[in-house]
Amino acid sequence: MPVLAFLILFPFAVAFILFFMKKDSKGRSVIATGGALAELVAAVCFAADNFLHHDLTMGTYYLSETHTADMVIAAGELCLMLLVFSQAIKHHKYYILFLSALGTIPALYLDLTGISETSSAHLKVDHLTVIMVLIVGIVGSLICIYAVGYIRDYHHHHTEYQDRSGYFLSMLFVFLGAMMGLISSDNLSWMYFFWEITSVCSFLLIGYSKTPEAVTNSFRALWMNLLGGCGFMAAIVFCVCVMEITNISQLLLFATIPAMAVFPVAMLSFAALTKSAQMPFCRWLLGAMVAPTPTSALLHSATMVKAGVYLLLRLSPMMYGTYTGIMVTVIGGFTFFAASLLAITVSDGKKILAYSTISNLGLITAAAGCGISEAVWAGIMLLIFHAVTKSMMFMSVGAYENSTGSRDVEDMHGMIVRYPKLAFVMTIGIFGMSVVPMGMCVAKWAALKAFIDSGYVYLTLFLCFGSASTMFYWIKWLGKIFSVSRESRKHEDTVHRSEWAAIYPLTFTAMLLCLVYPIISAFVVNPYVQTAFNGSLNRLTAPGPADDLAGSGPELIAAISTEDFVIMGVMLICMCILPLGMKYVNTVQERRVLSYMSGFNTGNDRSFYDSQGEEKEQFLSNWYMNEVFGEKKLLRPCLMLTSAFLIVIMTACTIGGLFI
């Protein structure tokens, strides 16, 4: 318990100190770096202690009597509402007032009247909690270390923005503390409090530059997540007043009588869909790209969007054969497919990563909605691989932007020669996200098998076609990195040391995960899945709302077979050959020959003389297919389609839940 309390409270303390420190002081960098390292070490120690000394099969529970803490949380909820009110009034966004009050006032009423007080434990630690603590503690802390050097370079290149680096770093640490509280909370009211902190933090970070675009995008993120918060609060009120329960573990006990839990599960799933930026709520995450890169890295990998899929994975045993499960699988699967198509049509590196995140979160969402253990296994493994790889990709793109002033993929031509270290990191990231037999592909294979076994044919189609388009945009990016002009020369490495101090460990972790994921599966993921589904591996009968969700079935079998260790060897060979091959590319410039360019090459592979003797520039560009399914053609119809589907299913779940 002391280590868990440290993980939750320490980031808030560091944030408080950083907020009031002077601009660009050396002490601020030391405190931010030291605080992040302390959080990282505490997360690793917490995981080791729980695996060595605690039985996580049924979970370890903490804090039964929490009246004082409940009052502190009530005060915190009031402060969050007042903060949102002040910003909404300042920018004349009055609809925000209604959404904030709709979610917060019922929470204050439940806390102050004592209706929601319970003797049940408020915190719970099990295998999934430990997985999330490691993701937030390791990835999130490294992002905070990266941000120390990045934000200095950012303001060096963007002198038009007010330097509020201390405020920026403090918000990153608040994010860490809120996520630690959220993933360890079993009490729904406590989870809601931390849930709302992440919503407000994302709003403040997205609007950091205070430009009109940043302000507009920050309020879009705020209202969408506050809308999800209202759904979360509706579930809490129903659970407390109708079902007389307060904890998510108590809600899961209703798996055997799912009709009783239709409404709260639907509302919580709705909240999770907004938080995870699933269609039709994906625009807030796309708008978040205006924020400095550490914000994007943290939102996409260790906080915010991961909170949504975390909740869906918790609720997965309740979704098998229900309308809520159908809603989650359809929206998740369709988002995976549509977002992967949209990623093909953009060249902005951060926007490609944003669509990729939305797409992969859609796959995790669909896996959770299936409600079978195979799919949940795949969803958890996808979550782990995605967190590490995507944070690494965002950091490298941010470092490249600070070095060159551009984050456009087209401007990364010949990056293997100009910035070989960043090219190496990006190559590992692209391989990790797309190439067989790397981690994401293994998890996608497991998801494909689960979708086939579960009978959800449309999910299988979404996964197949979505994976094909995913491969297309990653390979386009990789091709740009390795396309070298004759006169390309290595440029000076201006990336700050603190940025490399975060990028290299994540790169190593991404490579290591490819080798050790059978161990993670055997000792962490499988035990959680077995417990969550009461020892049943699959429910492969035709899904139906009347089915017993606890189910029975064959004993949990190993998700990784012995043949897969051959794949481990292939992974190791690929990882060894890759850096050697990249080093070889850097030594063969003398062997290159001039390219044919529909004219006489001027000697630099960048221009040629045409038939009239005029010199013309050559530029090779990828095909983005905007005229086929660009953002203007595809995004709005996708949002309208998913909105209509969501409204219909949510209405059915609401009516079914309120009139049991």
C-alpha positions as CSV (number, residue, x, y, z in Angstrom):
1,M,0.0,0.0,0.0
2,P,2.7,2.6,0.7
3,V,4.3,2.2,-2.7
4,L,0.8,2.5,-4.4
5,A,0.1,5.6,-2.4
6,F,3.5,7.0,-3.5
7,L,2.7,6.2,-7.2
8,I,-0.5,8.1,-7.0
9,L,0.4,11.1,-4.8
10,F,4.1,11.7,-5.6
11,P,3.4,13.0,-9.2
12,F,1.0,15.5,-7.8
13,A,3.6,16.8,-5.4
14,V,6.2,17.1,-8.2
15,A,3.6,18.9,-10.3
16,F,3.0,21.4,-7.5
17,I,6.7,22.2,-7.2
18,L,7.3,22.5,-10.9
19,F,4.3,24.8,-11.4
20,F,5.8,27.5,-9.2
21,M,9.5,27.2,-10.3
22,K,11.2,30.0,-12.3
23,K,11.4,29.8,-16.0
24,D,14.2,27.7,-17.5
25,S,16.0,27.0,-14.2
26,K,18.4,24.1,-13.9
27,G,16.7,23.1,-10.7
28,R,13.4,22.6,-12.6
29,S,15.1,20.1,-15.0
30,V,16.6,18.2,-12.1
31,I,13.3,18.0,-10.2
32,A,11.4,16.9,-13.3
33,T,14.0,14.3,-14.3
34,G,14.5,13.0,-10.8
35,G,10.7,12.9,-10.1
36,A,10.2,10.9,-13.3
37,L,13.0,8.5,-12.4
38,A,11.6,8.0,-8.9
39,E,8.1,7.2,-10.4
40,L,9.7,4.8,-12.8
41,V,11.6,2.9,-10.1
42,A,8.6,2.9,-7.8
43,A,6.5,1.3,-10.6
44,V,9.0,-1.4,-11.2
45,C,9.3,-2.1,-7.4
46,F,5.6,-2.1,-7.1
47,A,5.3,-4.8,-9.8
48,A,8.1,-6.9,-8.4
49,D,6.6,-6.8,-4.9
50,N,3.2,-7.8,-6.1
51,F,4.4,-10.7,-8.2
52,L,6.7,-12.0,-5.4
53,H,4.7,-11.4,-2.3
54,H,1.0,-11.2,-3.2
55,D,-1.5,-13.5,-4.7
56,L,-3.0,-11.4,-7.6
57,T,-5.4,-14.1,-8.8
58,M,-8.4,-12.6,-7.0
59,G,-6.8,-9.2,-6.5
60,T,-5.5,-7.4,-3.4
61,Y,-7.8,-4.8,-1.9
62,Y,-7.0,-1.6,0.0
63,L,-8.8,1.2,1.9
64,S,-12.2,0.2,3.2
65,E,-12.9,3.2,5.4
66,T,-12.3,6.4,3.4
67,H,-14.6,9.2,4.7
68,T,-11.8,11.8,4.9
69,A,-10.4,10.8,1.4
70,D,-14.0,11.0,0.0
71,M,-14.3,14.5,1.3
72,V,-10.9,15.4,-0.3
73,I,-12.1,14.0,-3.6
74,A,-15.3,15.9,-3.3
75,A,-13.3,19.1,-2.9
76,G,-11.2,18.1,-5.9
77,E,-14.3,17.6,-8.0
78,L,-15.6,21.0,-7.1
79,C,-12.2,22.6,-7.9
80,L,-12.2,20.9,-11.3
81,M,-15.7,22.1,-12.1
82,L,-14.8,25.7,-11.1
83,L,-11.7,25.6,-13.2
84,V,-13.7,24.4,-16.2
85,F,-16.4,27.0,-15.5
86,S,-13.7,29.8,-15.5
87,Q,-12.2,28.7,-18.8
88,A,-15.6,28.2,-20.4
89,I,-16.8,31.7,-19.4
90,K,-13.5,33.3,-20.5
91,H,-13.8,31.8,-24.0
92,H,-17.6,32.1,-24.2
93,K,-18.1,28.3,-24.5
94,Y,-21.2,28.2,-22.3
95,Y,-22.3,24.7,-23.4
96,I,-19.3,23.5,-21.4
97,L,-20.9,24.8,-18.2
98,F,-23.9,22.4,-18.6
99,L,-21.8,19.3,-19.4
100,S,-19.4,20.0,-16.4
101,A,-22.3,20.6,-14.0
102,L,-24.2,17.5,-15.3
103,G,-21.3,15.3,-14.4
104,T,-20.0,16.9,-11.2
105,I,-23.1,17.9,-9.3
106,P,-24.4,14.3,-8.9
107,A,-20.9,13.3,-7.8
108,L,-20.9,16.0,-5.1
109,Y,-24.3,15.0,-4.0
110,L,-23.4,11.3,-3.6
111,D,-20.2,12.3,-1.7
112,L,-21.6,14.9,0.6
113,T,-24.8,13.0,1.5
114,G,-22.9,9.8,2.2
115,I,-25.2,7.8,-0.1
116,S,-22.2,6.2,-1.9
117,E,-20.2,5.5,1.2
118,T,-19.4,1.9,1.6
119,S,-17.2,-0.5,3.6
120,S,-15.9,-2.1,0.3
121,A,-12.3,-1.5,-0.6
122,H,-11.7,1.5,-2.8
123,L,-8.4,0.3,-4.4
124,K,-7.7,-3.0,-6.1
125,V,-4.5,-4.5,-7.5
126,D,-4.5,-7.5,-9.8
127,H,-2.6,-8.5,-12.9
128,L,-4.2,-6.0,-15.2
129,T,-3.5,-3.2,-12.7
130,V,0.2,-4.2,-12.5
131,I,0.4,-4.2,-16.4
132,M,-1.0,-0.7,-16.5
133,V,1.2,0.6,-13.6
134,L,4.2,-0.6,-15.6
135,I,3.0,1.1,-18.8
136,V,2.2,4.4,-17.1
137,G,5.2,4.3,-14.8
138,I,7.8,3.4,-17.4
139,V,6.5,4.9,-20.6
140,G,4.9,7.9,-18.9
141,S,8.0,8.7,-16.9
142,L,10.3,8.5,-19.9
143,I,8.0,10.9,-21.7
144,C,8.4,13.3,-18.8
145,I,12.2,13.0,-19.1
146,Y,12.0,13.5,-22.8
147,A,9.8,16.6,-22.3
148,V,12.6,18.4,-20.2
149,G,14.8,18.9,-23.2
150,Y,12.1,19.0,-25.8
151,I,10.2,21.9,-24.3
152,R,13.4,23.9,-24.2
153,D,14.1,23.3,-27.9
154,Y,10.4,23.9,-28.6
155,H,10.4,27.4,-27.3
156,H,13.8,28.1,-28.9
157,H,12.1,27.4,-32.3
158,H,8.7,28.9,-31.3
159,T,9.5,32.3,-29.8
160,E,6.0,33.5,-30.7
161,Y,4.5,31.4,-27.9
162,Q,4.7,32.3,-24.2
163,D,7.2,30.1,-22.4
164,R,5.2,28.3,-19.7
165,S,7.5,25.3,-19.5
166,G,7.0,24.8,-15.7
167,Y,3.3,24.7,-16.2
168,F,3.6,22.3,-19.1
169,L,5.8,19.9,-17.1
170,S,3.6,20.1,-14.1
171,M,0.5,19.0,-16.2
172,L,2.4,16.0,-17.4
173,F,3.0,14.8,-13.9
174,V,-0.6,15.5,-12.9
175,F,-1.5,13.2,-15.8
176,L,0.8,10.4,-14.3
177,G,-0.8,10.7,-10.9
178,A,-4.3,10.7,-12.2
179,M,-3.7,7.6,-14.3
180,M,-2.1,5.8,-11.4
181,G,-5.2,6.6,-9.3
182,L,-7.6,5.6,-12.1
183,I,-6.1,2.2,-12.9
184,S,-5.9,1.2,-9.2
185,S,-9.4,2.4,-8.3
186,D,-12.1,-0.2,-7.8
187,N,-14.6,2.3,-6.4
188,L,-16.5,3.9,-9.4
189,S,-16.6,7.3,-7.8
190,W,-12.9,7.4,-7.2
191,M,-12.3,6.2,-10.8
192,Y,-14.6,9.0,-12.0
193,F,-12.6,11.6,-10.2
194,F,-9.3,10.6,-11.7
195,W,-11.1,10.1,-15.1
196,E,-12.2,13.8,-15.0
197,I,-8.7,14.9,-14.0
198,T,-7.3,13.4,-17.2
199,S,-10.0,15.1,-19.3
200,V,-9.1,18.5,-17.8
201,C,-5.4,17.9,-18.1
202,S,-5.7,17.1,-21.8
203,F,-7.7,20.3,-22.3
204,L,-5.0,22.4,-20.6
205,L,-2.2,20.7,-22.5
206,I,-3.8,20.8,-25.9
207,G,-4.4,24.6,-25.5
208,Y,-0.9,25.2,-24.3
209,S,0.1,27.6,-27.2
210,K,-3.1,29.6,-26.8
211,T,-3.4,30.0,-30.5
212,P,-7.0,30.1,-31.9
213,E,-6.6,26.6,-33.3
214,A,-5.2,25.3,-30.1
215,V,-8.1,26.8,-28.1
216,T,-10.7,25.4,-30.4
217,N,-9.2,21.9,-30.4
218,S,-8.8,22.0,-26.6
219,F,-12.5,22.8,-26.1
220,R,-13.5,20.1,-28.6
221,A,-11.5,17.6,-26.5
222,L,-13.1,18.9,-23.3
223,W,-16.7,18.7,-24.4
224,M,-16.4,15.3,-25.9
225,N,-14.7,13.9,-22.8
226,L,-17.1,15.7,-20.5
227,L,-19.9,14.1,-22.4
228,G,-18.4,10.7,-21.8
229,G,-18.0,11.7,-18.1
230,C,-21.8,12.3,-18.0
231,G,-22.3,8.8,-19.2
232,F,-19.8,7.6,-16.5
233,M,-21.8,9.5,-13.8
234,A,-25.1,8.1,-15.0
235,A,-23.7,4.6,-14.5
236,I,-22.5,5.5,-11.0
237,V,-25.9,6.9,-10.0
238,F,-27.7,3.8,-11.4
239,C,-25.3,1.4,-9.6
240,V,-25.6,3.2,-6.3
241,C,-29.3,3.9,-6.3
242,V,-30.7,0.9,-8.1
243,M,-28.2,-1.9,-7.8
244,E,-26.8,-0.8,-4.4
245,I,-23.2,-1.3,-5.4
246,T,-20.2,1.0,-5.6
247,N,-17.3,-0.9,-7.1
248,I,-16.5,-2.2,-10.6
249,S,-15.6,-5.6,-9.2
250,Q,-19.2,-5.8,-7.7
251,L,-20.6,-4.9,-11.1
252,L,-18.8,-7.7,-12.7
253,L,-20.5,-10.2,-10.3
254,F,-23.7,-9.4,-12.3
255,A,-22.3,-11.3,-15.3
256,T,-24.6,-14.1,-14.5
257,I,-27.7,-11.8,-14.6
258,P,-26.6,-9.4,-17.4
259,A,-30.1,-7.8,-17.8
260,M,-29.6,-6.0,-14.5
261,A,-26.3,-4.5,-15.6
262,V,-27.3,-3.4,-19.1
263,F,-27.6,0.3,-18.4
264,P,-24.4,0.9,-16.3
265,V,-22.2,-1.2,-18.7
266,A,-23.6,0.6,-21.7
267,M,-23.0,4.0,-20.1
268,L,-19.4,3.1,-19.0
269,S,-18.7,1.7,-22.4
270,F,-19.9,5.0,-23.9
271,A,-17.6,6.9,-21.6
272,A,-14.7,4.6,-22.7
273,L,-15.5,5.1,-26.4
274,T,-15.2,8.9,-26.0
275,K,-12.0,8.7,-23.9
276,S,-10.4,6.3,-26.4
277,A,-11.3,8.6,-29.3
278,Q,-13.4,6.0,-31.2
279,M,-15.6,7.2,-34.0
280,P,-17.6,9.5,-33.9
281,F,-15.4,11.0,-31.1
282,C,-12.0,10.7,-32.9
283,R,-11.7,14.4,-33.8
284,W,-10.6,15.5,-30.4
285,L,-7.5,13.3,-30.6
286,L,-6.7,14.5,-34.1
287,G,-7.0,18.1,-32.8
288,A,-4.6,17.3,-30.0
289,M,-1.7,17.3,-32.6
290,V,-1.4,21.1,-32.2
291,A,0.1,20.5,-28.7
292,P,3.8,20.0,-28.1
293,T,4.9,16.4,-28.9
294,P,5.2,15.2,-25.3
295,T,1.5,15.8,-24.9
296,S,0.7,13.7,-28.0
297,A,3.1,10.9,-26.8
298,L,1.5,10.8,-23.3
299,L,-2.1,11.0,-24.6
300,H,-1.5,8.2,-27.1
301,S,0.6,5.8,-25.2
302,A,0.4,5.9,-21.4
303,T,-2.6,8.0,-20.4
304,M,-6.0,9.3,-21.5
305,V,-6.8,7.0,-24.5
306,K,-5.4,4.0,-22.7
307,A,-7.8,4.8,-19.8
308,G,-10.8,4.1,-22.1
309,V,-9.6,0.7,-23.5
310,Y,-8.5,-0.2,-19.9
311,L,-12.1,0.2,-18.8
312,L,-13.4,-1.7,-21.7
313,L,-11.1,-4.6,-21.0
314,R,-12.3,-4.6,-17.4
315,L,-15.9,-4.8,-18.6
316,S,-15.3,-7.3,-21.3
317,P,-16.8,-10.3,-19.5
318,M,-20.1,-8.4,-19.3
319,M,-20.3,-7.8,-23.0
320,Y,-20.5,-11.3,-24.5
321,G,-23.7,-11.6,-26.6
322,T,-25.2,-8.2,-25.5
323,Y,-26.2,-5.1,-27.4
324,T,-23.4,-3.2,-25.7
325,G,-20.9,-5.8,-26.9
326,I,-22.2,-5.4,-30.4
327,M,-22.0,-1.6,-30.2
328,V,-18.4,-1.8,-28.9
329,T,-17.3,-4.4,-31.5
330,V,-18.9,-2.6,-34.5
331,I,-17.6,0.8,-33.6
332,G,-14.1,-0.5,-32.7
333,G,-13.8,-2.7,-35.8
334,F,-15.1,0.1,-38.1
335,T,-12.8,2.6,-36.5
336,F,-9.8,0.4,-37.0
337,F,-10.6,0.0,-40.7
338,A,-11.7,3.6,-41.5
339,A,-8.8,5.3,-39.5
340,S,-6.3,3.1,-41.3
341,L,-7.6,4.3,-44.6
342,L,-7.6,7.9,-43.5
343,A,-3.9,7.5,-42.4
344,I,-3.0,6.8,-46.0
345,T,-4.3,10.2,-47.1
346,V,-2.1,12.5,-44.9
347,S,1.6,13.3,-44.9
348,D,1.9,15.0,-41.5
349,G,3.9,12.6,-39.3
350,K,2.0,13.3,-36.1
351,K,-1.3,13.1,-37.9
352,I,-0.4,9.7,-39.3
353,L,0.5,8.6,-35.8
354,A,-2.8,10.0,-34.6
355,Y,-4.8,8.0,-37.1
356,S,-2.7,5.0,-36.4
357,T,-3.5,5.3,-32.7
358,I,-7.2,5.7,-33.3
359,S,-7.0,2.6,-35.6
360,N,-5.2,0.4,-33.1
361,L,-7.4,1.5,-30.2
362,G,-10.3,0.5,-32.4
363,L,-8.8,-3.0,-32.6
364,I,-8.4,-3.2,-28.8
365,T,-11.9,-1.9,-28.4
366,A,-13.3,-4.5,-30.8
367,A,-11.4,-7.2,-28.9
368,A,-12.8,-6.1,-25.6
369,G,-16.4,-6.0,-27.0
370,C,-16.2,-9.7,-28.1
371,G,-16.4,-10.7,-24.5
372,I,-14.3,-13.9,-24.9
373,S,-11.0,-14.6,-23.3
374,E,-9.0,-15.1,-26.5
375,A,-9.9,-11.6,-27.6
376,V,-9.1,-10.0,-24.3
377,W,-5.7,-11.7,-24.3
378,A,-5.1,-10.1,-27.7
379,G,-6.4,-6.7,-26.5
380,I,-4.0,-6.6,-23.6
381,M,-1.0,-7.6,-25.6
382,L,-1.9,-5.0,-28.2
383,L,-2.2,-2.4,-25.5
384,I,1.3,-3.2,-24.2
385,F,3.0,-3.2,-27.6
386,H,1.2,-0.1,-28.8
387,A,2.1,1.9,-25.7
388,V,5.8,1.4,-26.1
389,T,6.1,1.6,-29.8
390,K,3.8,4.6,-30.3
391,S,5.5,6.7,-27.6
392,M,8.8,6.0,-29.3
393,M,7.5,7.1,-32.7
394,F,6.0,10.3,-31.3
395,M,9.3,11.2,-29.6
396,S,11.4,10.6,-32.7
397,V,9.0,12.7,-34.9
398,G,9.1,15.5,-32.3
399,A,12.9,15.4,-32.2
400,Y,13.0,15.5,-36.0
401,E,10.7,18.4,-36.1
402,N,12.8,20.3,-33.6
403,S,15.9,19.5,-35.7
404,T,14.5,20.4,-39.1
405,G,11.4,22.5,-38.5
406,S,9.2,19.9,-40.3
407,R,7.4,16.8,-39.4
408,D,6.1,16.0,-42.9
409,V,6.9,12.5,-44.1
410,E,7.9,13.9,-47.5
411,D,10.6,15.9,-45.8
412,M,12.1,12.8,-44.3
413,H,13.6,11.8,-47.6
414,G,17.1,10.3,-47.1
415,M,16.8,10.5,-43.3
416,I,18.9,7.3,-43.1
417,V,21.9,9.4,-44.1
418,R,21.0,12.8,-42.7
419,Y,19.8,11.7,-39.3
420,P,20.8,8.1,-38.9
421,K,20.1,7.7,-35.2
422,L,16.5,9.0,-35.5
423,A,16.1,6.9,-38.7
424,F,17.1,3.8,-36.7
425,V,14.6,4.6,-34.0
426,M,11.8,5.3,-36.5
427,T,12.6,2.1,-38.4
428,I,12.3,0.0,-35.2
429,G,9.0,1.7,-34.5
430,I,7.6,1.1,-38.0
431,F,8.7,-2.5,-37.9
432,G,7.2,-2.9,-34.4
433,M,3.9,-1.5,-35.6
434,S,3.6,-3.4,-38.9
435,V,6.0,-6.1,-39.8
436,V,5.8,-9.8,-39.2
437,P,6.8,-11.3,-36.8
438,M,7.0,-8.3,-34.5
439,G,4.8,-7.8,-31.4
440,M,1.8,-5.9,-32.9
441,C,1.5,-8.5,-35.6
442,V,1.5,-11.4,-33.2
443,A,-1.3,-9.7,-31.2
444,K,-3.2,-9.0,-34.4
445,W,-2.9,-12.7,-35.3
446,A,-4.4,-13.6,-31.9
447,A,-7.2,-11.0,-32.4
448,L,-8.0,-12.5,-35.9
449,K,-8.2,-16.0,-34.4
450,A,-10.5,-14.7,-31.7
451,F,-12.8,-12.9,-34.1
452,I,-13.1,-16.0,-36.2
453,D,-13.8,-18.3,-33.2
454,S,-16.3,-15.8,-31.9
455,G,-18.3,-15.8,-35.1
456,Y,-18.0,-12.1,-35.7
457,V,-17.4,-12.2,-39.4
458,Y,-17.5,-8.4,-39.9
459,L,-14.6,-8.1,-37.4
460,T,-12.6,-10.5,-39.4
461,L,-13.1,-8.4,-42.5
462,F,-12.4,-5.1,-40.7
463,L,-9.1,-6.6,-39.4
464,C,-8.0,-8.0,-42.8
465,F,-8.6,-4.9,-44.8
466,G,-7.6,-2.6,-42.1
467,S,-4.3,-4.4,-41.6
468,A,-3.6,-4.2,-45.4
469,S,-4.1,-0.4,-45.4
470,T,-2.0,-0.1,-42.2
471,M,0.9,-1.9,-43.9
472,F,0.5,0.5,-46.9
473,Y,1.1,3.8,-44.9
474,W,3.9,2.4,-42.8
475,I,5.8,1.1,-45.8
476,K,5.4,4.5,-47.5
477,W,6.9,6.2,-44.5
478,L,9.8,3.6,-44.3
479,G,10.5,4.1,-48.0
480,K,11.0,7.8,-47.5
481,I,13.5,7.2,-44.7
482,F,15.6,4.9,-46.9
483,S,15.3,6.9,-50.2
484,V,18.7,8.6,-50.5
485,S,19.8,11.3,-53.0
486,R,23.4,11.3,-54.2
487,E,24.4,14.5,-52.4
488,S,22.8,13.7,-49.1
489,R,25.1,14.3,-46.1
490,K,24.9,13.6,-42.4
491,H,23.6,16.6,-40.4
492,E,24.6,17.7,-37.0
493,D,22.7,15.9,-34.2
494,T,20.9,18.6,-32.3
495,V,18.6,16.4,-30.3
496,H,18.8,17.1,-26.5
497,R,20.4,14.5,-24.3
498,S,17.3,14.2,-22.2
499,E,15.4,13.3,-25.3
500,W,17.8,10.5,-26.2
501,A,17.7,9.4,-22.6
502,A,14.0,8.6,-23.1
503,I,14.1,7.5,-26.8
504,Y,16.8,4.8,-26.4
505,P,15.3,2.9,-23.4
506,L,11.9,2.8,-25.2
507,T,13.6,1.5,-28.4
508,F,15.4,-1.2,-26.4
509,T,12.1,-2.1,-24.6
510,A,10.3,-2.4,-27.9
511,M,12.9,-4.8,-29.1
512,L,13.0,-6.7,-25.8
513,L,9.2,-7.2,-25.8
514,C,9.4,-9.1,-29.1
515,L,11.5,-11.7,-27.2
516,V,9.9,-11.9,-23.8
517,Y,6.2,-11.6,-24.6
518,P,5.7,-15.4,-24.1
519,I,6.8,-14.8,-20.5
520,I,4.5,-11.8,-20.1
521,S,1.7,-13.9,-21.5
522,A,2.3,-16.9,-19.3
523,F,2.8,-15.1,-16.0
524,V,0.8,-11.9,-16.3
525,V,-1.8,-11.9,-19.1
526,N,-3.0,-15.5,-18.9
527,P,-3.6,-15.4,-15.1
528,Y,-5.7,-12.3,-15.4
529,V,-7.7,-13.6,-18.4
530,Q,-8.3,-16.9,-16.6
531,T,-9.5,-15.2,-13.5
532,A,-11.7,-12.7,-15.3
533,F,-13.4,-15.5,-17.2
534,N,-13.6,-18.0,-14.4
535,G,-11.0,-20.3,-15.9
536,S,-12.8,-20.5,-19.3
537,L,-10.7,-19.9,-22.4
538,N,-13.4,-19.5,-25.0
539,R,-17.1,-19.2,-25.2
540,L,-17.6,-20.4,-28.8
541,T,-21.3,-21.0,-28.8
542,A,-23.5,-18.6,-30.7
543,P,-23.7,-15.5,-28.7
544,G,-27.0,-14.5,-27.2
545,P,-28.2,-12.1,-24.5
546,A,-29.5,-14.9,-22.4
547,D,-26.3,-16.8,-22.3
548,D,-24.5,-17.3,-18.9
549,L,-21.7,-14.7,-19.1
550,A,-19.6,-16.5,-16.5
551,G,-19.7,-19.4,-18.8
552,S,-17.9,-22.7,-18.7
553,G,-15.6,-24.2,-21.1
554,P,-12.2,-25.8,-21.6
555,E,-9.4,-24.9,-19.2
556,L,-7.2,-22.1,-20.2
557,I,-4.6,-23.3,-22.7
558,A,-1.3,-21.6,-23.6
559,A,-1.9,-18.7,-25.9
560,I,1.7,-19.2,-27.2
561,S,2.5,-22.6,-28.6
562,T,6.0,-24.2,-28.7
563,E,6.2,-23.6,-32.5
564,D,6.1,-19.9,-31.7
565,F,9.6,-20.1,-30.3
566,V,10.8,-20.4,-33.8
567,I,9.3,-17.0,-34.4
568,M,11.3,-15.7,-31.4
569,G,14.5,-16.8,-33.2
570,V,13.4,-15.0,-36.4
571,M,12.7,-11.9,-34.3
572,L,16.2,-12.0,-32.8
573,I,17.8,-12.4,-36.2
574,C,15.8,-9.5,-37.6
575,M,16.8,-7.3,-34.7
576,C,20.5,-8.1,-35.2
577,I,20.5,-7.6,-39.0
578,L,18.6,-4.4,-39.0
579,P,21.2,-2.0,-37.4
580,L,24.0,-3.7,-39.3
581,G,22.1,-3.2,-42.6
582,M,21.5,0.5,-41.7
583,K,25.2,1.0,-41.0
584,Y,26.0,-0.6,-44.3
585,V,23.7,1.9,-46.1
586,N,25.7,4.8,-44.6
587,T,29.0,3.4,-46.1
588,V,28.0,2.8,-49.7
589,Q,27.6,6.4,-51.1
590,E,30.6,5.9,-53.5
591,R,28.9,2.9,-55.0
592,R,25.7,4.8,-56.0
593,V,25.1,5.6,-59.7
594,L,23.2,8.5,-61.1
595,S,19.5,8.0,-61.5
596,Y,17.7,8.2,-64.8
597,M,15.4,11.3,-64.7
598,S,13.7,11.6,-68.1
599,G,16.6,13.9,-69.2
600,F,20.3,14.5,-68.5
601,N,21.1,14.2,-64.8
602,T,22.9,17.3,-63.5
603,G,25.0,15.2,-61.2
604,N,23.2,15.5,-57.9
605,D,20.1,13.2,-58.4
606,R,17.9,16.2,-57.6
607,S,17.6,18.0,-61.0
608,F,18.0,17.3,-64.7
609,Y,18.1,19.0,-68.1
610,D,15.0,18.5,-70.2
611,S,14.8,18.3,-74.0
612,Q,14.8,22.1,-74.2
613,G,18.0,22.3,-72.1
614,E,16.3,23.8,-69.1
615,E,17.2,22.7,-65.6
616,K,14.3,21.2,-63.7
617,E,14.0,20.0,-60.1
618,Q,13.1,16.4,-59.4
619,F,10.8,15.5,-56.5
620,L,9.6,12.1,-55.7
621,S,6.4,12.0,-53.6
622,N,4.2,9.3,-52.2
623,W,0.6,8.8,-53.4
624,Y,-1.9,9.8,-50.8
625,M,-5.1,9.0,-52.7
626,N,-6.9,12.1,-51.5
627,E,-9.1,12.0,-54.6
628,V,-10.2,8.5,-53.6
629,F,-10.9,8.5,-49.9
630,G,-9.3,11.6,-48.4
631,E,-10.3,13.2,-45.1
632,K,-12.9,15.5,-46.9
633,K,-14.5,12.6,-48.6
634,L,-14.4,9.9,-45.9
635,L,-14.2,11.4,-42.4
636,R,-17.6,13.1,-42.3
637,P,-19.6,10.1,-43.6
638,C,-17.8,7.8,-41.1
639,L,-18.6,10.1,-38.2
640,M,-22.3,10.3,-39.3
641,L,-22.6,6.6,-39.7
642,T,-21.1,5.7,-36.4
643,S,-23.1,8.5,-34.7
644,A,-26.4,7.0,-36.0
645,F,-25.4,3.5,-35.0
646,L,-24.3,4.7,-31.5
647,I,-27.5,6.6,-30.9
648,V,-29.7,3.6,-31.9
649,I,-27.8,1.1,-29.7
650,M,-27.4,3.4,-26.7
651,T,-31.2,4.1,-26.9
652,A,-31.9,0.4,-26.9
653,C,-29.5,-0.2,-24.0
654,T,-31.0,2.7,-22.0
655,I,-34.6,1.5,-22.5
656,G,-33.7,-2.1,-21.7
657,G,-31.8,-1.1,-18.6
658,L,-34.3,1.4,-17.1
659,F,-37.3,-0.8,-17.6
660,I,-36.1,-4.2,-16.3
